[in-house]
């Protein structure tokens, strides 16, 4: 999932983006970003090396699994997409800039209304303290961004996302790039051609991201 302020050394071009065009771009292996919060243009990115989290190799560290199972955070799906993307776009220590500009917010909010963009939220004592959002098409989930204002909250959201993906029949979790935050769970980089082959297969799958799937906690325990 992308971070602000990085230089990935790839070709980018500006283009007016609509929700419908955005869906077609994802299916072709591309995604948009903005240079900064104030930038007026969006750019298509198509990395030569693509970050993914293999679902069959996802592993939750023992301490984090205890946190997930403890119930210290209440986790939900699609109950506050606006709050989640707003928090992902907000400056935070070490990341004063962001690639999420108003056009990004508008586009993904529209995709949420169309049933393609989803958020996973973590709350503590009723307050939103962590979460993530992304786009689901077929059996592929394209992770966009995550945030945390409390210890491990974004990681808990990621664990819940993966458990729901496994239960919902998903095949591919695209992270765009890999970070230290994601490598602890097994994130890897694969060449563009391999990514597109995996993407083509995943797009043929009929999957669903359920808010409260049966056997959820059993699936989460199995990730440890």
Secondary structure, DSSP 8 states (H G I E B T S, - for coil): ---TT--------B----HHHHHHHHHHT-EEE-SSTT----EEE--SEEEEE-GGG----HHHHHHHHHTSSEEEESS-HHHHHHHHHS-BTTB---S--HHHHHHHHHHHHTT-EEEEEEEETTEEEEEEEEEEETTEEEEEEEEESSTTHHHHHHHHHHHHHHHHT--EEEEES--HHHHTTTEEEEEHHHHHHHHHHHHTS-----SS-TTHHHHHHTT-
